[in-house]
Amino acid sequence: MAVNITNPVGALGKSGVSAPRLGYGCMSLSNNLYAGAPSEEDAIKLLHRAYELGVRLFNTSDLYGPYTNEQLLAKAFPADAYPDVVFATKWGAQFVPGQGIVNDNSRGNCRKCCEGALSRLQRPHLDLYTYRGPPSTAAGVSIADTMEECKLLLAEGKIRGVGLSEVSAEQVRQAAAVVPIAAVELEWSLFTRDAEDEIIPTCRELGIAILAYSPLSRGLLTGAVRSAEQIHEADFRRKGFPRLDNLDKNLVLVDRLSAIAGRKGCSPGQLALAWVMARGPDVFPIPGTRSIANLEQNMGALAVSLSPEECRELEEAVPADQVVGDRYAHMAATFHGAKGDAHH
């Protein structure tokens, strides 16, 4: 694939951080949720190819691995050779054996996780430091209190922007009352549009950018998955992805998407990504893949332009309320014993 497609630059809120909007979600490079991570050598090749194709925003977390994902990014993109790379990393969620995913949003943990990420990523600052919270915060600690520590880290120059993920619209407001929020990371695709009700309007009211993870609904919107048997038994989607359990019904919608893609001269996945890109200049899709071929396919979405009328046609052809199955099964139950989450 030739490097001849422009990846439009957007601003992460009012943080002063900007990056080309089509980014990359790194989760699958460092855990076994998708039936095995690639070798370090292959992972670095993929990351370098993404950079060649215009990706600068790489989304990670201390939970991925845990910790090894951030270390991998440091090896792939040393600061002196890649000063323009933007690292977004998350904190707050931890895997505890016997308990699954638990959350600690205390101020002490906020600072500890920041120092750890700085060390692993080998950068003087974190471009986007994102608190990944559940719908309710950890015992006795308000999100406003958590943000007070982020405010200090921002003033100290250890972070450039504050992010939030898996929070409610009200929590976004509570956090933004303490410190400017640069971005909110959430799931957004043709199949997942519930954030459009409250969270996305709140972000836009407050000038907050949106990092859209799983913009291809964990591969379903590419049209490549035609049966559950195509997916490895060890892949978390075989047990923790209700939409795969209802694949026949969801393929009816995917086939409608594919028909429109055929008329547009692109793949279904490219069309689905182009739809997310078209939702606004404040939207940063962060699809993830372990395949260079799929990465190149994803980047081809930048060549697909959609008018407002075409966006409406897609939304009518693929109504989100006709998608069968939740985004994923309950996190702690599904990933008991796993070294990661299904966040991307």
C-alpha positions in Angstrom: 0.0 0.0 0.0 1.5 3.4 -1.0 1.8 6.1 1.6 -0.3 8.7 -0.3 -3.4 9.1 1.9 -3.7 12.1 4.2 -4.5 11.4 7.8 -6.2 14.6 9.0 -4.9 16.2 12.1 -7.2 16.9 15.1 -6.8 18.5 18.5 -7.2 16.5 21.7 -9.5 19.0 23.4 -7.8 22.1 24.7 -4.7 20.3 25.9 -2.4 21.6 23.1 -1.8 18.0 22.0 -2.7 17.2 18.4 -2.4 14.1 16.2 -3.5 12.6 13.0 -7.1 11.4 13.8 -6.9 7.8 12.6 -4.9 6.1 15.4 -4.1 2.6 16.5 -5.3 0.6 19.6 -2.4 -1.5 20.9 -4.2 -3.9 23.2 -4.0 -7.0 21.0 -0.2 -6.8 20.7 0.4 -7.7 24.4 -2.1 -10.2 25.6 -3.8 -13.4 24.7 -7.4 -12.3 24.4 -7.4 -12.8 20.7 -5.6 -16.2 20.8 -2.1 -15.1 21.1 -0.1 -11.9 20.7 2.5 -11.6 17.9 6.2 -11.8 18.6 7.9 -8.6 19.7 9.7 -8.5 16.4 6.4 -8.7 14.4 4.6 -6.3 16.7 7.3 -3.7 16.2 7.2 -4.2 12.4 3.4 -3.6 12.6 3.9 -0.4 14.7 6.5 0.9 12.3 4.2 0.2 9.3 1.5 2.1 11.1 3.9 5.0 11.5 4.8 4.9 7.8 1.2 5.1 6.9 0.6 8.2 9.0 -0.4 6.9 12.4 1.0 9.0 15.3 -1.6 8.3 18.0 -1.0 5.0 19.8 -3.4 4.0 22.5 -2.3 1.7 25.3 -2.8 0.9 29.1 -0.8 -0.3 32.0 -3.3 -3.2 32.1 -2.2 -4.5 28.7 0.2 -7.2 29.4 0.1 -6.0 32.1 2.8 -3.4 31.6 4.4 -5.0 28.6 2.5 -3.0 26.0 3.9 0.2 27.2 7.4 -1.3 27.2 6.9 -2.5 23.6 5.9 1.0 22.5 9.1 2.4 24.1 11.2 -0.1 22.1 9.3 0.6 18.9 9.4 4.4 19.2 12.4 5.8 21.2 11.8 9.4 22.0 14.8 10.8 20.3 13.9 9.1 17.0 10.1 9.5 17.1 9.4 12.8 18.9 6.1 13.2 17.0 4.5 10.0 18.4 1.6 10.6 20.7 1.1 8.1 23.5 -2.3 7.8 25.2 -2.2 5.4 28.2 -4.8 4.4 30.7 -4.7 3.6 34.4 -7.1 2.7 37.2 -8.1 -0.8 36.2 -6.0 -3.6 37.6 -6.3 -7.4 37.2 -6.4 -9.1 40.6 -6.2 -13.0 40.7 -9.4 -14.4 42.0 -11.3 -11.1 41.6 -10.8 -10.2 37.9 -10.7 -6.5 37.0 -10.8 -4.1 39.9 -10.5 -0.4 40.1 -8.4 1.9 42.2 -8.9 5.6 41.5 -7.2 6.8 44.7 -4.9 9.8 44.4 -1.9 7.7 45.5 -2.6 5.1 42.8 -3.0 7.9 40.2 0.5 9.2 40.9 2.0 5.8 41.2 0.6 4.7 37.8 1.7 7.9 36.2 5.3 7.4 37.4 5.2 3.8 36.2 4.0 4.7 32.8 6.6 7.4 32.4 9.3 4.8 33.2 7.9 2.2 30.9 7.3 4.5 28.0 10.6 6.3 28.5 9.1 9.7 27.9 9.5 13.0 29.8 5.7 13.3 29.9 2.5 11.4 29.0 0.6 13.0 26.1 -2.8 11.7 27.3 -3.2 10.1 30.8 -6.6 8.4 30.9 -8.5 7.3 34.0 -10.4 4.1 33.1 -13.3 4.0 35.5 -16.3 1.7 35.9 -19.8 3.3 36.1 -19.1 3.8 39.8 -15.7 4.7 41.2 -13.7 2.9 43.8 -14.9 2.8 47.4 -15.1 6.3 48.9 -13.1 8.1 46.2 -14.9 10.6 44.1 -13.9 11.2 40.5 -13.4 14.9 41.4 -10.8 13.9 44.0 -9.1 11.7 41.5 -8.9 14.7 39.1 -7.3 16.8 41.7 -4.3 14.6 41.5 -4.4 14.7 37.7 -4.5 18.5 38.0 -1.2 18.4 40.0 0.4 16.0 37.4 -0.6 18.4 34.7 0.9 21.4 36.5 4.1 19.4 37.1 4.4 18.7 33.4 4.2 15.0 33.9 1.1 14.8 31.7 0.0 17.0 28.8 -3.7 16.0 28.8 -6.2 14.3 31.0 -8.5 11.6 29.6 -11.5 9.5 30.9 -12.8 6.2 29.8 -15.8 4.1 30.8 -17.4 6.9 32.7 -20.9 8.5 32.6 -21.8 11.9 31.2 -22.3 13.2 34.8 -18.8 12.0 35.7 -17.4 13.8 32.7 -19.0 17.0 34.0 -17.7 16.3 37.6 -14.1 15.7 36.3 -14.2 18.7 33.9 -15.2 21.0 36.8 -11.8 20.2 38.4 -9.4 20.0 35.4 -9.7 20.4 31.6 -10.5 17.0 30.0 -8.7 16.5 26.7 -10.5 13.3 25.5 -13.0 10.6 26.5 -12.3 7.1 25.2 -15.5 5.1 24.4 -16.8 2.5 22.1 -18.4 3.9 19.0 -19.3 2.2 15.7 -22.3 1.6 13.5 -23.1 -1.3 15.9 -22.6 0.7 19.1 -24.2 4.1 19.3 -25.5 4.5 22.9 -22.8 7.1 23.7 -24.6 9.4 21.3 -27.4 9.9 23.8 -25.6 11.7 26.6 -21.8 11.2 26.7 -20.9 12.5 23.2 -23.1 15.6 23.4 -21.6 16.4 26.8 -18.1 16.0 25.4 -18.9 18.4 22.6 -20.5 20.9 24.9 -17.3 20.9 26.9 -14.8 20.9 24.0 -13.6 17.3 24.7 -12.3 15.0 21.9 -13.5 11.5 21.5 -11.3 8.4 21.1 -13.5 5.8 19.5 -12.4 2.2 20.3 -13.8 -0.9 18.6 -14.9 1.1 15.6 -15.3 -2.2 13.7 -17.2 -3.9 16.5 -14.4 -6.4 17.2 -14.1 -7.3 13.5 -17.8 -8.0 12.8 -18.2 -4.9 10.6 -15.4 -6.0 8.3 -17.6 -8.7 6.9 -14.8 -11.2 7.3 -16.4 -13.1 10.1 -19.1 -15.4 8.7 -19.2 -18.0 11.4 -18.0 -18.4 15.0 -15.9 -21.3 13.9 -13.6 -18.9 12.0 -12.5 -17.6 15.4 -9.9 -19.5 17.5 -11.4 -21.2 20.5 -9.0 -19.4 22.8 -10.1 -16.0 21.4 -12.2 -14.2 24.1 -14.9 -13.5 21.5 -15.9 -17.1 21.5 -17.1 -16.8 25.1 -17.3 -13.1 25.9 -18.9 -11.5 22.9 -22.7 -11.8 22.8 -22.9 -10.4 19.3 -21.0 -13.4 18.0 -23.5 -15.6 19.6 -26.1 -13.9 17.5 -24.0 -13.7 14.4 -26.7 -14.8 11.9 -29.0 -11.9 12.8 -26.1 -9.4 12.9 -24.8 -10.6 9.5 -28.1 -9.3 8.0 -26.9 -5.8 8.9 -23.3 -6.5 7.9 -24.5 -7.6 4.5 -26.4 -4.3 4.0 -23.2 -2.5 4.9 -21.3 -4.6 2.3 -23.8 -3.8 -0.4 -23.3 -0.1 0.1 -19.5 -0.6 0.3 -19.6 -2.4 -3.1 -21.3 0.7 -4.6 -18.7 3.0 -3.0 -15.8 0.8 -4.2 -14.4 0.1 -0.8 -14.5 -2.7 1.8 -17.2 -2.9 4.5 -14.6 -2.2 7.2 -13.3 0.8 5.4 -16.8 2.2 5.0 -17.6 1.5 8.7 -14.4 3.4 9.7 -15.1 6.2 7.3 -18.5 6.6 9.0 -16.8 7.0 12.4 -14.3 9.5 10.9 -17.2 11.5 9.3 -18.9 12.0 12.7 -16.7 15.0 13.3 -13.2 16.5 13.4 -13.1 15.8 17.2 -13.3 12.0 16.7 -10.2 9.8 16.7 -10.9 6.2 15.8 -8.4 3.7 17.3 -8.9 0.4 15.6 -6.5 -2.4 16.6 -5.2 -5.3 14.6 -2.2 -7.8 14.7 -2.1 -8.0 10.9 -0.2 -5.5 8.6 -2.6 -6.4 5.8 -5.6 -5.4 8.0 -3.8 -2.3 9.1 -3.3 -1.3 5.5 -7.0 -2.0 4.9 -8.0 0.2 7.8 -5.8 3.1 6.6 -7.6 2.9 3.3 -10.7 4.2 5.0 -9.0 7.7 4.8 -9.6 7.6 1.0 -13.4 7.1 1.5 -15.4 10.3 1.8 -19.0 10.4 3.0 -21.6 13.1 2.6 -24.1 13.7 5.3 -26.7 11.9 3.1 -24.5 8.9 2.8 -24.0 8.8 6.5 -27.7 8.8 7.0 -28.1 6.0 4.5 -25.7 3.9 6.4 -27.4 4.6 9.7 -30.7 3.6 8.2 -29.3 0.4 6.7 -27.5 -0.6 9.9 -29.8 0.6 12.7 -28.0 0.2 16.1 -31.3 -0.9 17.7 -31.4 -4.0 15.4 -28.0 -5.2 16.6 -28.5 -8.4 18.7 -26.2 -8.8 21.7 -24.4 -6.6 24.1 -21.0 -5.0 23.5 -19.4 -7.7 25.7 -20.2 -9.9 28.6 -19.5 -8.6 32.1 -15.9 -7.7 32.2 -14.8 -9.4 35.5 -16.8 -12.6 34.8 -15.5 -12.9 31.2 -11.9 -12.2 31.9 -11.4 -14.0 35.2 -7.8 -15.3 34.8 -7.0 -13.2 31.8 -4.1 -10.7 31.7 -6.0 -7.9 30.1 -9.5 -6.7 29.2 -11.7 -6.4 26.2 -11.5 -2.7 26.2 -10.5 -2.5 22.5 
